[in-house]
Amino acid sequence: MTPPTGKEFCAFLERNGWFLARIRGSHHVYKKPGVNALLTVPVQVHQPLKRGLFTALLSLAGLEWPGPGL
């Protein structure tokens, strides 16, 4: 499984109830009501997320990646 780009991952978070709280440089910070966590996603042009960061963000969000077909 290849990790998505930051932009693709942000769209995935938004479809699952997370909202964009703020942007600082190329980092998008997401919040979700009822969840005591902030997710910081680096959004760099056409760069996939690093595998460790991708799995950590999924774990913190409590989500499962749907696969290549989105």
C-alpha positions in Angstrom: 0.0 0.0 0.0 1.5 3.3 -1.0 0.7 6.2 1.2 -1.5 9.0 -0.2 -0.4 12.6 -0.7 -1.1 15.1 2.0 -3.9 16.6 -0.1 -5.6 13.2 -0.6 -5.3 12.4 3.1 -6.9 15.8 4.0 -9.8 15.1 1.7 -10.2 11.6 3.4 -10.2 13.2 6.9 -12.9 15.7 5.8 -15.1 13.0 4.5 -14.8 11.3 7.9 -16.0 14.2 10.0 -12.7 16.1 10.7 -12.5 19.8 9.9 -9.6 22.1 9.1 -8.8 24.2 12.2 -5.9 26.2 10.9 -3.0 26.2 8.4 0.5 27.1 9.3 2.8 27.1 6.3 2.3 23.7 4.6 0.9 22.0 7.6 -2.9 21.6 7.9 -4.2 21.0 11.4 -7.5 19.1 11.8 -9.9 18.7 14.7 -13.0 16.6 15.3 -15.8 17.3 17.8 -15.6 14.8 20.6 -12.1 13.7 19.9 -9.3 15.0 22.1 -6.6 15.0 19.4 -5.2 17.3 16.7 -3.9 15.9 13.5 -1.2 17.8 11.7 -0.9 16.8 8.0 2.0 18.1 5.9 0.6 19.1 2.5 3.5 19.3 0.0 2.9 19.3 -3.8 2.8 15.8 -5.2 4.7 14.3 -2.2 3.3 11.2 -0.6 3.2 11.1 3.2 6.0 9.0 4.8 4.7 5.5 5.7 5.3 5.9 9.5 3.5 9.3 9.6 0.6 7.9 7.5 0.0 5.0 9.8 0.4 7.2 12.9 -2.2 9.7 11.6 -4.6 6.9 10.8 -4.2 5.4 14.3 -4.8 8.8 16.0 -7.8 9.4 13.8 -9.2 6.0 14.5 -9.7 5.3 10.8 -8.8 2.7 8.3 -7.6 3.6 4.8 -10.0 2.3 2.2 -7.3 1.5 -0.4 -6.2 2.7 -3.8 -9.7 3.3 -5.2 -10.7 6.0 -2.6 
